[in-house]
Amino acid sequence: MKDIRMLSVIVARKGSKGLPSKCMLPIAGMPVVEHVICWATSIRFHGVDHTVVVSSDIIELKEIAKRYGALFIERDKDLASDTAPIDEVVLDALKRMGVGAYDYISLLYGNIPIRYNELIMEPLFFLEENTEFKGVLTFQRVEKYNPAWMVKLTEKRLPVWREEAFRRQDLDQYMIHDGHTCLTRADFFVESMERANRDNKGFPQMYRTWGGTYIKPWLHDKIVIDIDTEKDYKLARCVIEYCHLEYQYR
């Protein structure tokens, strides 16, 4: 049986309105995105031919990628803007690497430094065994930040809350995509992009168009920190540098 061919596309760019240069901020002696590159290139599973490519407009990442055995794609300016859809970035990487050369595509955000092998390989093997599913997205349960406890942002006066249960165990359950794993069959991704272009319908995030198709929500409760704010960055530093969490490639 031939190896499973998986392409992991690590995305990182210079611009960031929330936290400038967030992918290049230092944690434990290396930039945030380097943690992702180090983890992705360390994955070794029998029967999986894994290629890692970094798509970025940060030229300094070219040498970092090379150091770990990853490939580097210098992203065009139009794909490095605030409005560039992430699906177009992934498609660009796939075209450069060769459409039809891979069975699966894994999107890896460069601002999520804490990673887990099982959250990529278990979903991959799930898709191999369950051919009716097109992709896997990791989710976590929404606990204290349940929508029933939220109101629209205002500093003037407190809005009226909806009348719902106040005990957490009585609330409707929600889940939220944490950004760790965005894994899809390559042919399904290409078909989705071709259909969107044919219908002249752009979309902001490729996984948001997958609702209603056979996408497996992969629930877990591991620590995943999507760095978008100063608070996120400090929390990630705390976990990696001070808590000695045994994660990813260590």
C-alpha positions in Angstrom: 0.0 0.0 0.0 1.4 3.4 -0.9 2.1 6.1 1.7 -0.5 8.7 2.5 0.6 12.0 1.1 -0.1 15.0 3.3 0.8 18.6 2.7 1.0 20.9 5.7 0.8 24.6 4.9 2.0 26.8 7.7 0.7 30.4 7.2 2.3 33.5 8.7 2.4 37.1 7.6 3.9 40.4 8.8 0.7 42.3 9.2 -1.5 42.0 12.2 -3.9 44.6 13.6 -4.5 43.0 16.9 -0.9 42.1 17.9 1.8 43.4 15.5 4.3 40.7 14.3 2.6 38.1 16.5 4.2 35.2 14.6 7.7 36.5 15.2 7.3 37.3 18.9 9.8 35.3 21.0 8.8 32.4 23.2 11.4 30.1 24.8 14.2 31.5 22.6 12.5 31.3 19.3 9.7 33.0 17.3 6.1 31.7 17.8 6.0 30.4 14.2 9.2 28.5 14.7 7.5 26.3 17.3 4.9 25.4 14.6 7.6 24.6 12.0 9.6 22.6 14.5 6.6 20.6 15.5 5.3 20.0 12.0 8.6 18.8 10.6 9.1 16.5 13.6 6.0 14.4 12.9 7.0 10.9 11.9 4.3 8.3 11.4 4.5 5.0 9.5 2.8 5.2 6.1 2.6 9.0 5.9 4.7 11.0 3.4 4.5 14.4 5.0 5.6 17.6 3.3 5.8 20.9 5.2 5.7 24.3 3.5 5.8 27.8 5.0 3.8 30.4 3.1 4.8 33.9 4.3 5.9 37.4 3.4 8.4 37.2 6.3 11.7 36.6 4.4 13.5 35.7 7.7 11.4 32.6 7.8 13.1 31.2 4.7 16.3 30.3 6.6 14.3 29.0 9.6 12.2 26.8 7.4 15.3 25.4 5.7 16.9 24.7 9.0 14.1 22.3 9.9 13.7 20.8 6.4 10.6 22.7 5.5 10.0 24.4 2.1 9.4 28.1 1.9 7.0 30.0 -0.4 7.3 33.8 -0.6 3.7 34.9 -0.5 2.6 37.6 -3.0 1.6 40.9 -1.6 -2.1 40.5 -2.6 -2.1 37.2 -0.5 -0.5 38.9 2.5 -3.1 41.6 3.1 -5.7 41.8 5.9 -8.4 40.9 3.4 -6.7 37.9 1.7 -8.8 34.8 2.3 -6.8 32.0 3.9 -8.3 29.5 1.4 -6.6 31.4 -1.4 -3.3 31.2 0.4 -3.6 27.5 0.8 -4.6 27.0 -2.8 -1.6 29.1 -3.9 0.7 26.8 -1.9 -1.0 23.7 -3.3 -0.6 25.0 -6.9 3.1 25.7 -6.4 3.6 22.3 -4.8 1.5 20.5 -7.4 -2.2 19.9 -7.5 -2.9 16.2 -7.4 0.4 15.4 -5.6 -1.3 15.1 -2.2 -4.1 13.2 -0.6 -4.6 15.6 2.3 -4.0 19.2 3.1 -3.4 20.4 6.7 -3.7 24.2 7.4 -1.4 25.2 10.3 -1.7 28.8 11.7 1.7 30.2 12.5 0.3 32.0 15.6 -0.7 28.7 17.5 2.6 27.5 19.0 1.4 24.7 21.3 0.7 21.6 19.2 -0.1 17.9 19.6 0.8 15.0 17.4 -2.4 13.1 18.2 -4.6 16.0 17.1 -3.3 15.7 13.5 -2.5 12.0 13.1 -5.7 10.6 14.7 -8.0 12.8 12.5 -5.9 11.7 9.5 -6.3 8.0 10.2 -10.0 8.7 10.9 -10.4 10.1 7.4 -8.6 7.1 5.9 -11.1 4.7 7.6 -14.2 6.8 7.1 -14.2 7.8 3.4 -17.6 9.5 3.6 -16.1 12.3 5.6 -14.3 15.2 3.8 -12.4 16.8 6.6 -11.7 17.2 10.3 -11.8 20.4 12.5 -10.8 20.4 16.1 -13.3 21.9 18.6 -13.4 22.6 22.3 -16.5 22.9 24.5 -17.5 26.4 25.4 -17.7 26.5 29.2 -17.6 29.8 31.1 -17.9 31.8 28.0 -21.3 30.4 27.0 -23.3 32.6 24.7 -26.2 32.7 27.2 -23.9 34.7 29.5 -22.9 37.3 26.9 -24.3 40.6 26.0 -23.5 43.1 23.2 -20.4 45.2 24.0 -21.3 48.6 25.4 -19.8 51.0 28.0 -23.0 53.0 28.5 -25.4 50.8 30.4 -25.8 47.1 30.9 -28.2 45.6 28.3 -31.0 43.2 29.4 -29.8 39.6 29.5 -31.9 36.9 27.8 -33.7 34.8 30.4 -31.9 31.5 30.3 -30.6 29.0 32.9 -27.9 30.4 35.2 -26.3 27.2 36.2 -23.6 26.1 33.7 -24.9 22.5 33.6 -28.3 23.7 32.5 -27.1 25.8 29.6 -27.3 24.7 26.0 -23.9 23.2 25.0 -21.8 25.0 22.4 -18.4 24.2 20.8 -15.8 26.5 19.2 -13.2 25.8 16.6 -9.8 26.3 18.2 -7.7 26.5 15.1 -5.4 23.6 15.9 -6.4 21.2 13.2 -7.9 22.1 9.8 -7.5 18.9 7.8 -9.2 18.1 4.5 -9.0 15.8 1.6 -7.1 17.6 -1.2 -9.5 16.8 -3.9 -12.5 18.1 -1.8 -10.6 21.3 -1.1 -9.8 21.9 -4.8 -13.4 21.1 -5.8 -14.7 23.6 -3.2 -12.4 26.3 -4.5 -13.3 25.7 -8.1 -17.0 25.8 -7.2 -16.6 29.1 -5.3 -14.7 30.7 -8.1 -17.2 29.4 -10.7 -20.1 30.9 -8.7 -18.1 34.1 -8.0 -18.6 33.6 -4.3 -15.5 34.3 -2.2 -15.5 33.2 1.4 -13.5 34.4 4.5 -12.4 31.1 5.9 -12.5 27.8 4.0 -13.9 25.8 6.9 -16.9 28.1 7.3 -18.2 26.8 4.0 -18.0 23.2 5.0 -21.1 23.2 7.2 -23.6 20.7 5.8 -20.9 18.5 4.3 -19.4 15.5 6.0 -16.9 17.3 8.3 -16.0 15.6 11.6 -15.8 17.9 14.7 -13.0 16.6 16.8 -13.7 17.4 20.4 -10.8 17.7 22.9 -9.8 19.6 26.0 -6.0 20.2 25.5 -4.4 23.6 25.9 -4.5 25.5 22.5 -3.7 29.2 22.5 -4.4 31.2 19.3 -2.2 34.3 19.8 -4.1 37.4 18.7 -3.7 39.7 21.7 -1.1 40.6 24.3 -3.0 38.5 26.8 -2.8 35.4 24.5 0.9 35.9 24.1 1.6 36.2 27.8 -0.5 33.0 28.4 1.4 31.1 25.8 4.7 32.2 27.2 3.5 31.1 30.7 2.5 27.6 29.4 5.6 27.0 27.3 8.3 28.7 29.4 7.1 28.2 33.0 4.6 25.4 33.2 6.9 22.9 31.6 3.9 21.4 29.7 4.9 18.2 27.9 3.6 18.9 24.5 4.4 18.7 20.8 7.9 17.6 19.9 9.5 17.7 23.4 
